[in-house]
Amino acid sequence: MDTPLMPAVGVLNADDFHAVMLPVPTPGEHDLLVKVEAISVNPADYRVHQRKQDDGRLDILGWDAAGTVLACGSAAARHFRPGDTVYYAGDITRPGGNSARQLVDWRLAAHRPAGWSAEAAAALPLTGLTAWEALFEQMAYTPHRALEQAQTLLVIGGAGGVGSIAIQLARLVPGLTVVATASRQASAVWCRQMGAHHVIDHGRPLAPQLEQAGLPDIHGVLLLNRPDHYWQPVAELIAPHGHIVNIVPFDRPPDLNLLMRKSIRYSWTYMFTRPLFQTRDMAKQGKALQQLTALAESGQIRSTRNEHLGALTPDTLRNAHQRLLRGDAIGKLTLTVS
């Protein structure tokens, strides 16, 4: 019997994209086999691509997908069934969603929001999980639970994928003022549409703009891009006992001593940590996605998809990577998988 094949777009080195036909994978005990209907593209995709060695091995990238379950492994079948519509970011150590079929551990997936298109849903998982872990796990905010004292959160890079959903989630915390940074008029408008109370220009010194807005005390900072550039200004403006959460690697080691006198907490959020190390609480990601689904279905958050680039091909995927590398994308970029 012939092995069924599926179309995919893969990479052999740091420069190429190839349309290929690959065997349809077989689900393991914890796996869902998903018919991928839409993907979104993230900086994680191009960073992995840039590091790809020319070793003769074809890699399938892409860590944001929405689709329909075709088959379930024995453990996964206790939680999902064929025909369920799902979304997920998945596991960076496994083949990604730039293919017509994909395996994903059921603990990393959730039913996608009813009424949302596959493209709208595909824009949410990776960035939604990153923002969720940063705000609600690291910073210990809770949706719909009022703060004992008013606080201000600064989101550096508010118009990007993570910033777009982080603004929305932070707005669910009563008593939390959300300040986003943006450098262009279009990105500033987008941040306001996402719900930012204030938008300042990250191309200019931050502290004077915050003073002018009547926001001298910043209690939390989400550092979503260029951490080397913003490290010292953030260390200077953040209030004592504040918290900085970073999602982007530094080019050189930061001076952590800048945080000592104010007793500032600093932490990382890397969304792939749980699947990468198969942590005992890996199912927290699926549960967080379930909560994002509930917020989406109740109209409390909206999709951050801003541009749809067409069907998945080597050319459209290359275009998406180039757009993210240039840094001019607002919100999320999506592709349909046929």
Secondary structure, DSSP 4 states (H G I P E B T S, - for coil): -PPPEEEEEEBSSSS--EEEEEEPPPP-TTEEEEEEEEEEE-HHHHHHHHT---SS--B-----EEEEEEEE-TTGGGT--TT-EEEE---TTS--SSBSEEEEEGGGEEEPPTT--HHHHHTSHHHHHHHHIIIIIIS---TT---SS-EEEEEETTTSHHHHHHHHHHTTSTTEEEEEE-SSHHHHHHHHHHT-SEEE-TTS-HHHHHHHTT---EEEEEE-S-HHHHHHHHHHHEEEEEEEEE-S--SS---GGGGTTTT-EEEE--TTHHHHHT-TTTTHHHHHHHHHHHHHHTTSS---EEEEEEE--HHHHHHHHHHHHHT---SEEEEE--
